[in-house]
Amino acid sequence: MRPRISHADQIALVAEHFRGRSRQFSTTSWAKSRHIMSLFSQELSSYESLMVLDGGSGPGLLTEALRTTNPNHTYVNLDLSLSMARYARVAGPTIVGDLHKMPVRSGTMDVLILRQVLHYCSPLAAVLGEARRVLRRDGRLLIGQFVPANRAEQGWMDPILAIRQPLRTNYFSIEDWTDTLAKAGFKLVRSTRIGVKESLNSWLRRYPILLEDEAAVRRAFEQRDRRLRYPQIWSRGCEIFFKNWFALLVFAPCGQSSATTS
């Protein structure tokens, strides 16, 4: 079980964590993945002119890519880390701020993107309340998160993620996100899930981790019965790989259109 800490302490720890990662973050495989970015590009492609806020933008990789594929929209970056924001300014207008209390006027955004950020947020209800506030009535909330394939994978991976990412506050499935967003007044419009091949070595190097904790994670992967379908784990030479799942979930304020999946 993850230890409970105050909101202020969580915010301070997350800000410091990303200050330390800001210089190398642009090299992170998932953050620069064209396959993942294309999900967001496709979602925005059918609209003529939108005001888009990328919450937890990091160094602005996504908005930089979207400006190329979808240049008809206006993009703004928002990040908690001043170090990340300095890099993001290259990609366009950037605000330093907390997702739990966004320095953004109410009802001014057509789209709010939250990509791989909500697992650092607590309480989630505060962030989702802010999402409703800043979005226009017909706006869209685009949540991108790595998710478990099923409950079995969720149960096996959750304690591993608690070791690897002690600042993580959740490891939700698509169903968990749908239920959580429903309580916050959002309805799922559609969801798309894609498989992403991960190298265990690269995956572990993204975060500082004690040697004994790293050894424990490696043992868990090495000893996992490969006949089990989830998670999918395989070896190539001396290296271990596994399949991670990235989901793009599109939500609308309740009263908008119904859900589809792919």
Backbone hydrogen bonds, N-H to C=O, Kabsch-Sander energy under -0.5 kcal/mol:
donor,donor_aa,acceptor,acceptor_aa,energy
10,Q,6,S,-2.4
11,I,7,H,-2.6
12,A,8,A,-2.2
13,L,9,D,-2.5
14,V,10,Q,-2.5
15,A,11,I,-2.5
16,E,12,A,-2.1
17,H,13,L,-2.4
18,F,14,V,-2.3
19,R,15,A,-1.6
20,G,16,E,-1.9
21,R,17,H,-1.0
22,S,18,F,-1.1
25,F,21,R,-1.5
27,T,24,Q,-2.1
28,T,25,F,-1.9
32,K,28,T,-1.6
33,S,29,S,-0.5
33,S,30,W,-0.8
37,M,33,S,-2.4
38,S,34,R,-2.3
39,L,35,H,-0.7
39,L,36,I,-1.0
40,F,36,I,-0.9
41,S,37,M,-2.2
42,Q,38,S,-2.7
43,E,39,L,-1.4
44,L,40,F,-1.6
45,S,41,S,-1.0
47,Y,44,L,-1.5
52,V,50,L,-0.7
52,V,74,T,-3.3
53,L,111,V,-2.7
54,D,52,V,-0.5
54,D,76,V,-2.9
55,G,53,L,-0.9
55,G,113,I,-2.6
56,G,78,L,-2.5
57,S,54,D,-0.7
57,S,78,L,-2.1
60,G,57,S,-1.5
64,E,60,G,-2.1
65,A,61,L,-1.9
66,L,62,L,-2.8
67,R,63,T,-2.1
68,T,64,E,-0.7
68,T,65,A,-0.8
69,T,65,A,-2.1
70,N,66,L,-3.3
73,H,70,N,-1.3
74,T,50,L,-3.1
76,V,52,V,-2.2
77,N,93,P,-2.8
78,L,54,D,-2.1
79,D,95,I,-2.2
85,A,81,S,-2.4
86,R,82,L,-1.9
87,Y,83,S,-1.1
88,A,84,M,-2.3
89,R,85,A,-1.7
90,V,87,Y,-1.3
91,A,88,A,-1.7
92,G,88,A,-0.6
92,G,89,R,-0.6
95,I,77,N,-2.8
97,G,79,D,-1.8
97,G,95,I,-0.6
98,D,101,K,-0.5
101,K,98,D,-1.6
102,M,99,L,-0.6
104,V,102,M,-2.0
107,G,133,R,-2.5
108,T,105,R,-0.9
108,T,134,V,-1.0
109,M,134,V,-2.6
110,D,51,M,-1.9
111,V,51,M,-2.0
112,L,140,R,-2.2
113,I,53,L,-3.1
114,L,142,L,-3.0
115,R,55,G,-0.6
116,Q,114,L,-0.6
116,Q,144,G,-3.9
120,Y,117,V,-1.9
121,C,118,L,-1.2
126,A,123,P,-0.7
127,V,123,P,-1.1
128,L,124,L,-2.7
129,G,125,A,-2.0
130,E,126,A,-1.9
131,A,127,V,-2.1
132,R,128,L,-2.0
133,R,129,G,-1.8
134,V,130,E,-2.5
135,L,131,A,-1.7
136,R,109,M,-2.7
139,G,136,R,-2.2
140,R,110,D,-2.4
141,L,251,F,-2.8
142,L,112,L,-2.8
142,L,140,R,-0.6
143,I,141,L,-0.7
143,I,249,L,-2.9
144,G,114,L,-2.3
144,G,142,L,-0.5
145,Q,143,I,-0.5
145,Q,247,A,-2.1
147,V,245,W,-2.7
154,Q,150,N,-2.3
155,G,151,R,-2.6
156,W,152,A,-1.8
157,M,153,E,-2.9
158,D,154,Q,-2.1
160,I,156,W,-0.6
161,L,157,M,-2.8
162,A,158,D,-1.8
163,I,159,P,-1.0
164,R,160,I,-2.5
165,Q,161,L,-3.4
168,R,165,Q,-2.1
169,T,119,H,-3.7
170,N,119,H,-0.5
177,W,173,S,-2.5
178,T,174,I,-2.5
179,D,175,E,-2.4
180,T,176,D,-2.6
181,L,177,W,-2.8
182,A,178,T,-1.9
183,K,179,D,-1.7
184,A,180,T,-0.8
185,G,182,A,-1.4
186,F,181,L,-2.5
187,K,252,A,-3.3
189,V,250,V,-3.5
190,R,250,V,-1.2
191,S,260,T,-1.7
192,T,248,L,-2.1
194,I,246,F,-2.8
196,V,244,N,-3.2
198,E,242,F,-3.0
200,L,198,E,-0.5
200,L,240,I,-2.8
203,W,199,S,-2.8
204,L,200,L,-2.3
205,R,201,N,-1.6
206,R,202,S,-0.7
206,R,203,W,-0.6
207,Y,204,L,-1.0
214,E,210,L,-2.8
215,A,211,L,-2.3
216,A,212,E,-1.7
217,V,213,D,-2.2
218,R,214,E,-2.5
219,R,215,A,-2.3
220,A,216,A,-1.9
221,F,217,V,-1.9
222,E,218,R,-2.8
223,Q,219,R,-2.6
224,R,220,A,-0.7
228,L,225,D,-1.7
233,I,231,P,-0.6
234,W,241,F,-2.5
236,R,239,E,-2.7
239,E,236,R,-1.8
241,F,234,W,-3.5
242,F,198,E,-2.1
243,K,232,Q,-1.9
244,N,196,V,-3.1
244,N,242,F,-0.6
245,W,147,V,-0.5
246,F,194,I,-2.7
247,A,145,Q,-2.9
248,L,192,T,-2.8
249,L,143,I,-3.3
249,L,247,A,-0.6
250,V,190,R,-2.8
250,V,248,L,-0.5
251,F,141,L,-3.0
251,F,249,L,-0.6
252,A,187,K,-2.4
254,C,185,G,-2.4
256,Q,253,P,-1.2
260,T,189,V,-1.3
262,S,191,S,-1.9
